[in-house]
Amino acid sequence: MEIKKFNLETDLKRLEGYLRNQYLENKNMTSWLPERLHDLIFRMTAQEADQGKQISTNYIYMWEDNNEIVSCILPDGDAIYMSIKKGYEYLLKDMVSYAEVNCLPLFEKDNDGSIDFVVIANDSLEYRKEYLEKKGYKRQAEEDYDNYIYPQEINVTVNLPEGFKLVYGDEYTNEDNKWSACSMGFHPDYEDPDYHNSMSAYNLRKQSSMYKDSFECMVIDEKSTERNNVCCYCFVYVDKESKTAFVEPVSTREKYRHKGIGTAMMHGVMLKCKELGIEKCYVNSYDWRRKFYNATGFITEDTIGIYHKKI
């Protein structure tokens, strides 16, 4: 068994293929989709750099058996996830210990010099919960959720209030408006008619090999007199080989919430996925967002525990 640090130039296709094969074998998100790996590399890298944070992709590690990837550490900001091929579950112990040493720079130190180390584990993989608790990790009350829908089986329509319009990326050309609206949805305090967001993360995403098959979906306010009339925005990564899609990020500006606009956008996503032949579409959520996605038609596939340990 050999442990290797991920190299973008030589390992992207290999790791992408590993994750795709894990999905095709399990038909769930107990391993990341390759789309989520692309989001980490081709969006979060720039976002973390803009914020002066450690770059998550610098802390991806792969376990190889006879030059075949059999498991990997996948950092997601200030949390660690681990993908393990069936038959190699015994690696979990070594992977957690390895992460506790080699992934520490991703985490901020508390005033006493300690680190709140965080590991993510799907509840359907019970052996991980048992091991983490045995090793002293404590599960927080709030959970994450994997949610899915089968686009080929849905029957939805896009219903919007008068004056609002659903559009896909190529139909709306002002890229700054799109990305600024997305940022304002996550940070309502940014709300300002003249707000402009850094475009580095938006532009980096165009380097993903999945970009040409993926799409943006948004709702615009045709009555608005503001510079930015985008109400809500999402990006949908598409992996043609697995016929899956992953929606990330999803954002609605605060003043446009509770009007059915976000629901209409998600229905637009489903219809486009249906048109593209996508068999299963995923979105990850936490706390109240799960209720929103479930109301639009998504089904919760798995709960995800967030485990903390002071190091």
C-alpha positions in Angstrom: 0.0 0.0 0.0 1.3 3.4 -0.9 0.1 6.9 0.2 0.4 9.6 -2.5 -0.4 13.3 -2.3 -2.7 14.4 -5.1 -1.2 16.1 -8.1 -3.6 18.0 -10.3 -1.7 17.4 -13.6 -1.2 13.7 -13.2 -3.9 12.5 -10.9 -7.1 14.4 -11.8 -8.4 11.8 -14.3 -7.4 8.9 -12.1 -9.2 10.3 -9.0 -12.2 11.4 -11.0 -12.4 7.8 -12.4 -12.1 6.3 -9.0 -15.0 8.4 -7.6 -17.1 7.7 -10.7 -16.6 4.0 -10.3 -17.5 4.2 -6.6 -20.8 5.9 -7.6 -21.5 3.3 -10.3 -20.9 0.5 -7.8 -22.9 2.0 -4.9 -25.4 4.3 -6.7 -25.2 6.8 -3.8 -23.0 9.5 -2.5 -21.1 7.6 0.2 -18.2 8.6 -2.0 -18.1 12.0 -3.5 -19.3 12.4 -7.1 -16.6 13.4 -9.6 -18.6 16.6 -10.0 -18.0 17.5 -6.4 -14.2 16.9 -6.9 -14.3 19.4 -9.8 -16.2 21.9 -7.7 -13.5 21.7 -5.0 -10.7 22.1 -7.5 -12.2 24.5 -10.0 -14.2 26.8 -7.7 -13.3 26.4 -4.1 -9.5 26.7 -4.8 -10.0 30.3 -6.0 -12.5 31.1 -3.3 -10.2 29.9 -0.6 -7.3 31.9 -2.1 -9.4 35.0 -2.1 -10.2 34.6 1.6 -6.6 33.9 2.5 -7.3 30.3 3.6 -5.4 27.1 3.1 -6.2 25.5 -0.2 -8.1 22.3 0.3 -6.8 20.5 -2.8 -3.3 20.7 -1.3 -4.5 18.2 1.3 -6.0 15.4 -0.9 -4.2 12.1 -0.2 -4.7 8.8 -2.1 -4.1 5.3 -0.9 -3.0 3.0 -3.8 -2.8 -0.8 -3.9 -0.8 -2.0 -6.9 -1.1 1.5 -8.5 -4.9 1.4 -8.1 -6.6 4.1 -6.0 -8.6 2.3 -3.2 -9.3 5.2 -0.8 -8.6 8.9 -0.5 -8.9 11.9 1.9 -11.1 14.6 0.5 -10.9 17.9 2.5 -13.8 20.3 2.2 -12.6 23.5 3.8 -12.5 22.9 7.5 -13.7 19.3 7.4 -12.3 16.0 6.2 -14.2 13.3 4.3 -12.8 9.9 3.4 -13.8 7.7 0.4 -13.0 4.0 0.8 -13.5 1.2 -1.7 -15.4 -1.8 -0.5 -13.0 -4.4 0.9 -10.6 -1.8 2.2 -12.6 -0.5 5.2 -9.7 -1.6 7.4 -7.9 1.5 6.1 -10.1 3.9 8.0 -8.0 3.7 11.2 -4.8 4.6 9.4 -6.6 7.3 7.3 -8.0 9.1 10.3 -4.6 9.0 12.1 -2.9 10.3 8.9 -5.4 13.1 8.5 -5.0 14.2 12.1 -1.3 14.8 11.4 -1.1 15.9 7.7 -4.4 17.9 7.4 -4.0 20.1 10.5 -3.0 23.3 8.5 -6.6 23.4 7.2 -7.9 24.2 10.6 -7.6 27.4 12.7 -6.1 27.2 16.1 -8.1 28.2 19.2 -6.6 30.6 21.7 -5.2 27.7 23.7 -3.4 26.3 20.6 -5.7 23.4 20.1 -7.6 22.6 16.9 -11.2 21.6 16.5 -10.6 18.7 14.0 -13.7 17.8 12.0 -14.4 14.5 10.2 -17.6 13.9 8.0 -19.2 10.5 7.9 -22.3 9.2 6.2 -24.7 7.5 8.7 -25.3 4.6 6.3 -21.6 3.7 6.8 -22.1 2.7 10.5 -18.5 1.4 10.9 -17.2 4.9 10.5 -19.4 6.3 13.3 -18.4 3.5 15.6 -14.7 4.0 15.0 -14.8 7.8 15.3 -16.7 7.6 18.6 -14.3 5.0 19.9 -11.4 7.4 18.9 -13.0 10.2 21.0 -14.9 12.2 18.3 -18.2 13.8 19.3 -21.0 14.2 16.9 -22.6 17.7 16.7 -26.4 18.0 16.8 -26.7 19.6 13.3 -26.4 17.2 10.4 -25.8 17.4 6.6 -27.9 15.6 4.1 -27.5 14.1 0.6 -30.6 14.6 -1.4 -31.5 13.3 -4.9 -34.1 13.2 -7.6 -34.6 11.1 -10.7 -35.1 13.8 -13.4 -36.5 11.2 -15.9 -39.3 10.4 -13.5 -40.4 13.9 -12.5 -43.4 15.9 -13.7 -42.9 19.5 -12.6 -43.6 22.9 -14.1 -42.0 26.3 -13.6 -44.4 28.6 -11.9 -43.3 32.2 -11.3 -45.0 35.4 -10.2 -45.7 37.9 -13.0 -42.5 39.8 -14.1 -40.1 37.0 -13.2 -38.4 34.8 -15.7 -36.4 31.5 -15.6 -33.2 31.6 -17.7 -30.2 29.3 -18.2 -26.7 30.5 -18.4 -26.3 31.2 -22.1 -29.5 33.3 -22.1 -28.1 35.8 -19.6 -24.7 37.2 -20.5 -23.8 39.5 -17.6 -21.5 37.1 -15.6 -20.8 39.7 -12.9 -24.5 39.9 -12.1 -24.8 36.2 -11.8 -21.9 35.7 -9.4 -22.6 38.8 -7.4 -26.2 37.7 -6.9 -25.0 34.3 -5.8 -22.7 35.9 -3.2 -25.4 38.2 -2.0 -27.7 35.2 -1.4 -25.2 33.7 0.9 -24.3 37.0 2.5 -27.4 39.3 2.7 -25.2 42.0 4.3 -23.5 42.4 0.9 -26.9 43.5 -0.6 -26.2 46.7 -2.5 -27.3 47.9 -5.9 -23.6 48.5 -6.9 -22.1 45.3 -5.3 -19.5 43.5 -7.5 -18.1 40.2 -6.4 -14.6 38.8 -7.2 -14.9 36.7 -10.4 -11.9 34.5 -9.7 -13.9 31.5 -8.6 -16.4 32.0 -11.3 -13.7 32.1 -14.0 -11.7 29.2 -12.6 -14.7 26.9 -13.0 -14.5 27.4 -16.7 -11.3 25.3 -16.7 -13.1 22.2 -15.6 -13.5 19.6 -18.3 -17.1 19.2 -17.1 -17.9 22.9 -17.8 -19.0 22.4 -21.4 -21.6 19.8 -20.3 -22.8 21.7 -17.2 -25.2 24.7 -16.9 -26.3 27.6 -14.9 -29.9 28.2 -13.9 -31.4 31.4 -12.5 -34.4 33.6 -12.1 -34.4 37.3 -13.1 -36.7 40.1 -12.1 -37.7 41.7 -15.4 -39.3 44.7 -13.5 -36.2 45.5 -11.5 -34.5 48.9 -12.1 -31.4 47.8 -10.2 -28.1 47.1 -12.0 -28.4 43.5 -10.9 -31.8 41.8 -11.6 -30.7 38.2 -10.8 -32.9 36.9 -7.9 -31.5 33.4 -7.5 -28.7 31.4 -9.0 -27.3 27.9 -9.1 -24.7 25.9 -11.1 -25.3 22.3 -12.1 -22.2 20.1 -12.7 -23.0 17.3 -15.2 -21.0 14.1 -15.6 -22.1 12.5 -18.8 -20.3 9.2 -18.1 -22.2 8.5 -14.9 -25.3 10.4 -16.1 -25.4 12.3 -12.8 -25.6 16.0 -11.9 -24.6 17.8 -8.8 -26.1 21.2 -7.9 -23.6 23.6 -6.2 -23.9 26.4 -5.2 -27.6 27.3 -4.8 -28.4 30.8 -3.6 -31.4 33.1 -3.3 -31.1 36.8 -2.4 -32.9 37.5 0.9 -35.4 40.0 -0.5 -36.6 37.4 -3.1 -37.2 34.5 -0.7 -40.6 33.0 0.2 -42.1 33.9 -3.1 -41.7 30.5 -4.8 -38.8 31.7 -6.9 -36.2 29.3 -5.6 -38.6 26.4 -6.1 -39.2 27.5 -9.7 -35.4 27.6 -10.2 -35.0 24.1 -8.9 -37.8 22.8 -11.1 -36.0 24.5 -14.0 -32.9 22.5 -13.0 -34.9 19.2 -13.0 -36.3 19.9 -16.4 -32.9 20.7 -18.0 -31.5 17.6 -16.4 -34.3 15.6 -17.9 -33.6 17.1 -21.3 -29.9 16.2 -21.0 -30.6 12.6 -20.1 -29.4 12.8 -16.5 -30.6 9.8 -14.5 -29.9 11.1 -11.0 -29.4 14.7 -9.7 -27.9 15.4 -6.3 -27.8 18.4 -4.0 -26.1 18.5 -0.5 -27.8 20.4 2.2 -27.8 21.3 5.9 -30.3 22.3 8.6 -33.3 24.2 7.1 -32.2 23.9 3.5 -33.1 20.2 3.5 -36.8 21.2 4.0 -36.5 23.5 1.0 -35.1 20.8 -1.3 -37.5 18.2 -0.1 -40.4 20.6 -0.8 -39.1 21.0 -4.4 -39.2 17.2 -4.9 -35.8 16.0 -3.8 -35.6 13.0 -1.5 -33.1 12.7 1.4 -30.9 9.7 0.7 -28.5 9.8 3.7 -27.8 11.8 6.8 -24.3 12.9 7.4 -22.7 13.2 10.8 -20.2 15.9 11.6 -17.7 14.7 14.2 -15.4 16.9 16.3 -12.3 16.2 18.3 -9.9 18.6 20.0 -6.3 18.1 18.9 
